[in-house]
């Protein structure tokens, strides 16, 4: 059975060209870049090139920094905990602002800081599913707020938050601003000379690079208290021998992602819209968020009467990979926080299914997916009590 | 933990082949109409049951021969995940051929066992155990409709842990007999709380009437009282010495009151206790931390402390704030 991968917000296939770039750094140029000898020296020019590609990819200034780390989760932890440590050691500030729809890498970090005494404001979403800049303006307090952290594009809905506006508000108030940009790279343009956030974080595996490597952008004048203490790597701000092949792969993956942005905006969007149109032709289906406000590749849909895990099961039987935030599909039986915060009927938490495309999906795959989705809906609705919800 | 926990996401790998098979090919899915019932001169029962735990819902159809109460056919509809559908399917099958009274005895454990590939290997991972509970509940509902009685009359005892079907009296007995002091021990002894975990404390995916934490605390307090009262004659609270009373009050405060106050950075201490001689025990408390000076400390917080002590210790208590 030929499988079709529509779960690209979870992770992506490594672009074969990226893999090829990485290959020489396993068995040939495997030196530690911190070594003085030729094995170390030969890697360094490739690292420099990778870094240049990352800077170019997000239009970072030459005096800004991009720390290479293991993933966006590490980056998010670093920025948020650093702001807390800075409060403890220097400023005394312990108020933080974030949103109710953050990825666990951000929300659970804040929950932990709450246990240590941090005061965290959780901004809700408005009817469009985004965080209203006015809510941030109301919550921010220049004397108390240590950091604002709000995601760019949401992983479940694809909805894009107006981070430019948040950045201006933070700047006006002299408060540092962090953006989890993990779902933005390769999907929407990133220009750090326009968007004035102080920190952004990303992971290579969301844009056809390898897993286990990511980046933390810091604007000139910003610094962090390291999460990892150790050697002098990354100017002492992120100790630990750098994963050179993956770093070099990430650089090239970034270059390709930016090169393919037009394709993403036009072709991936066209495929996504075609799938979405077909889904919307099915009775009693809702898609979350207006298309214009979303990343070009994401659909979060709710099929009435079909529990998310059951739907995923049927899709998987036919080789289609998607994702659900349904409580039934989680280890803890807790519904996805974004779904709850989105507050679109109570049903989404049970019926939400996410399809996320990539530049490697084809028209033919979308045709097959549409056919399989229709079949699964028919079968599962025959089992379900779709006609009435008055069951208790 | 274990390797599966470290890798994570192993949900479907833990389903038995029977679960997969039932999910892919449900045999008893469907409806039974009044016309079909009339044609067979049988009584149709339609029972709906919804779980607020996971938002799942199931509707069970029974065709019953009124002459001998035998279930001659069963079907169901299910809004739920794969394991809920598989559990409903096997539950419907198990009902057929039984009398209503026999069917009521089917437990969720029976349903889960029926879905096992091997007798010693669970059919579903722990957090999915409660899917089979719905199958069990809907049988009770159907039987109560057929017998025209209240559903609660068919449940003999208070179930604390639905997943493992552990009753309140079992848990209390185990705590007392084995002198248990932690929730983990209760789980080791009874399996209560080992599966979906929502009976351990409030805030799980399901609201419960009883939580293991509360049962443990209340049973321990009960045991303290029993120990103090185990002298030659039973003594009322007001008949105990002030030191004995202080011990009981202090325990109630640290177990039932302090956790709530500590959450908000506050605390309270007992400064003095007096016996007024007319059966009333006066307790003088002082707020500490954020409670001191808090606007609610003389209203809702005070009410909470007063009513908790009256409730958990003795009605004769009067609380005063210093």
HADDOCK unambig.tbl for C-alpha pairs under 7 A between the chains (distance, minus, plus):
assign (segid A and resid 305 and name CA) (segid B and resid 79 and name CA) 6.15 0.50 0.50
assign (segid A and resid 306 and name CA) (segid B and resid 79 and name CA) 6.47 0.50 0.50
assign (segid A and resid 307 and name CA) (segid B and resid 79 and name CA) 6.40 0.50 0.50
assign (segid A and resid 307 and name CA) (segid B and resid 80 and name CA) 5.26 0.50 0.50
assign (segid A and resid 307 and name CA) (segid B and resid 81 and name CA) 5.62 0.50 0.50
assign (segid A and resid 309 and name CA) (segid B and resid 81 and name CA) 5.34 0.50 0.50
assign (segid A and resid 309 and name CA) (segid B and resid 82 and name CA) 6.83 0.50 0.50
assign (segid A and resid 310 and name CA) (segid B and resid 80 and name CA) 6.97 0.50 0.50
assign (segid A and resid 310 and name CA) (segid B and resid 81 and name CA) 4.53 0.50 0.50
assign (segid A and resid 310 and name CA) (segid B and resid 82 and name CA) 4.95 0.50 0.50
assign (segid A and resid 327 and name CA) (segid B and resid 54 and name CA) 6.53 0.50 0.50
assign (segid A and resid 328 and name CA) (segid B and resid 54 and name CA) 6.45 0.50 0.50
assign (segid A and resid 328 and name CA) (segid B and resid 81 and name CA) 6.59 0.50 0.50
assign (segid A and resid 331 and name CA) (segid B and resid 127 and name CA) 6.81 0.50 0.50
assign (segid A and resid 333 and name CA) (segid B and resid 205 and name CA) 6.44 0.50 0.50
assign (segid A and resid 334 and name CA) (segid B and resid 205 and name CA) 6.13 0.50 0.50
assign (segid A and resid 350 and name CA) (segid B and resid 55 and name CA) 6.78 0.50 0.50
assign (segid A and resid 383 and name CA) (segid B and resid 29 and name CA) 5.89 0.50 0.50
assign (segid A and resid 383 and name CA) (segid B and resid 30 and name CA) 6.65 0.50 0.50
assign (segid A and resid 383 and name CA) (segid B and resid 77 and name CA) 5.32 0.50 0.50
assign (segid A and resid 383 and name CA) (segid B and resid 78 and name CA) 5.85 0.50 0.50
assign (segid A and resid 384 and name CA) (segid B and resid 77 and name CA) 5.29 0.50 0.50
assign (segid A and resid 384 and name CA) (segid B and resid 78 and name CA) 4.63 0.50 0.50
assign (segid A and resid 384 and name CA) (segid B and resid 79 and name CA) 4.65 0.50 0.50
assign (segid A and resid 385 and name CA) (segid B and resid 77 and name CA) 5.83 0.50 0.50
assign (segid A and resid 385 and name CA) (segid B and resid 78 and name CA) 6.07 0.50 0.50
assign (segid A and resid 385 and name CA) (segid B and resid 79 and name CA) 5.89 0.50 0.50
assign (segid A and resid 391 and name CA) (segid B and resid 48 and name CA) 5.48 0.50 0.50
assign (segid A and resid 391 and name CA) (segid B and resid 49 and name CA) 6.34 0.50 0.50
assign (segid A and resid 391 and name CA) (segid B and resid 50 and name CA) 6.25 0.50 0.50
assign (segid A and resid 391 and name CA) (segid B and resid 57 and name CA) 6.86 0.50 0.50
assign (segid A and resid 392 and name CA) (segid B and resid 48 and name CA) 6.48 0.50 0.50
assign (segid A and resid 392 and name CA) (segid B and resid 49 and name CA) 5.88 0.50 0.50
assign (segid A and resid 392 and name CA) (segid B and resid 50 and name CA) 5.50 0.50 0.50
